[in-house]
């Protein structure tokens, strides 16, 4: 019975496409904006929205942002001493991130 409805729906959609009835839909040709919370358990959605609205990000996201910023600074650095300083800071942050992710992985196991 479900297959029959699916087949009928697909047939009607194909017919509408062939007739051009779907050509003027808003957002045509743009990527679909999927709900970023679709994969988040419902009991966590409110907390995540609250944190996002308050500008609070998880520690690992903050570390990734800092590492990315250091990469950008490293690309523009001309002085070798400055490059070494940036590389050391970047490696320190990468180590921090690795330890944090390993700790969180251990908590999930």
Steps between C-alpha positions, in 0.01 A plus 500: 500500500783742590678418172183586310487846661870554433460402135196726463680793666808455278278482192322825594831672570638389160186628329527836678866530398417414139223765494734759653281544805801492731717747307406808703555363849693724740861390544517323164860413418619570854619235746245369743541651846477189714431549868839485667331354806353199316771265628498638855295310758184698586595528868820686407359744241388771742836504677690520172280782368545688827878461485508602133288811563721594795814462285626208707688237303646167610866512596606288203328740258676795662835322469434427132419867439822607672703249297340625178582860594861402565521335157383826344755699698772252407423546129552874535804485728828614349733482799644152573487559876133591478433190284665276760304663781173447309589138419575429867171656611317303229660173610409574863137558401495185286629300796235655726233411244627144468499449879152650528359279223662189646354581842153547350538179300583316823191645669277368221642149512 
